[in-house]
Amino acid sequence: MRDLGIYVHLPFCPHVCPYCDFAVEAVGPSLGDAAERSYVEALSRELELLVLRFQEQLEGRRLETLYLGGGTPSLLSPSALERIVDLIRERIPGDPSEVTLEVNPGRSDTRAARQWRGLGIDRLSVGLQALDDAALRRLGRAHRAEEGRQGLARCLDAGFENLSVDLIYGIPDQTETQLLAAVEELLDLGIPHVSTYALTLEPGTPFGRAAAAGRLSVVSEGVVRRLGRRVRAQLAAGGVLPYEISSAARPGFEARHNSRYWQRRCVLGLGVSAASLLSERRFQNPRRRSAWESALERGQLPLEDYELLDPVEQQRETLALGLRQLRGISRSAYARRFGCLPEDSFPTEFAELFEFELLEQAWGRIRLSDRGVQLADEVFGRLMLAQPSSTTDDRA
């Protein structure tokens, strides 16, 4: 397909949460005009260089989705966001079917939200994370539960029907009752998309270091899995149906941009740490803003990693990413793409995954079983290390 998604990383946050492992930097309550202009100008230079470097791969592609992520993109002024949207539309033709802005619920107001709508932004992803103050304090979030509720109300008042809300479970000392009450509150509000994530203690983050030193209580793996099951079941009972291991939506509100990653469709990334997949070329920018900006000032693309994926790597990624979708992978579509069935690509690994009832077949598709959803990371890790049989390797 000759469509294209674009992701723009805006790394600025009022403060950095202790569990966060993204490429972000704390700038306080406001970014400032000079810093805004500097970053937007660098984005413009990067897009110009990308269009020149990958002219052949971008030829004929049309913009299908645009995602403004971070960080806290809503920290930027509407005029800066408008400039970013305009510079992309100037370079890439097309009328996107989805334009998403990530929002901190404690930093949104109705006036700004209406300005976002005027820019063509039609979907907001709200970093709510929890709806009780104890959990929010535990996470180190700057907003409180009532501010989160008010932020959601302002987004709804501004006319945003397509809202996604992030929830974290497995927070130390958070009760199941508090978690499920938050889910019920979102259902009562009619929120059409909810992304749920188990709290991950990444090495190098304050939470990761505290856990390693025994200074942070850790919720057991069994409890985390149970909470995930309960959340997914409650969302489904309320009509918000899980369609990916971390995502649930009312019919028609599935995230189009995020789906591009799971389906291995082309995405061009701009900004600090942004990653791209373009015609089986994968490349990524450095996490440090200084390194990203320095390369652009020299007239160079700031590509820290660049690789052309071989057929075996394409097969691995197609399986590991595609199985994130709960409907799984079409065996016939995979066979048309790679000339063999999924289970024939890596027969040893598939035999084991079926034997341990982590995968199942239904209606011409291979998908995670209920048990496989609970152990999804193990399934994906196994597939990403899978070795092809000599027959499929030759065929690829």
Disulfide bonds with the S-S distance in Angstrom:
none
